[in-house]
Amino acid sequence: YVEDENISTWDGVWWAVTTMTTVGYGDLFPKTTEGRVVAMAVMIVGIGFIAILTAALAERFLSGQVREEAAEVVAEVEGAEAELLTELRTIRQRLQELEASVERTRKS
């Protein structure tokens, strides 16, 4: 609005989208509303395509590392489960011995 009295809100939206998508203003740009809508759609779809492509490449590079880390976590959990089961069996055995001791004391 400060630049020129003839600039509309729609012009501001156009400038914001072209700046956000780093396309810039350039020497040639659409002047009609329909042309600007199509251009903004192309800009946003282009950014989305690049984002998906980048994510797919990153997943390819990192998938092996993620699998290794997941296997380590599973191994740690399985080891912790085995340790807990051993401890629970020990506790159960000691409890049974205590119960047997209490029964013997009652009978005496």
C-alpha positions, 0 to 999 in steps of 0.5 A: 500500500505504501508503494503505490495507491493502485496496489491491491491486497491481491498484489500483496498476496502475489508478492508474498507468495513469490517471495515465500517460494523464492521465485522472485518477481522477474521481468516476466510475470503474470498480470491477470488474476487467473495467471497469478493463481496458476503461477502460485499453484505451480510454485506451491506444487513445485515446493511440495514435489521437492519436499517429497523428493528430498524426504524420499532420498533422506529415507533411503539414506537413513533407513539402514541406520534406523533399522540398526537402531531399532534392532538395538532397542529390541535387543535391549528390551528383550535383555531387560525382559529376560532379566526381569523374568529371572528376578521375578522367578527369584522373588517367587521362589523366596516367597514360596520359601517364606510361606513354607517357613510360616506354615512350619511355624504355625504347625509347631 
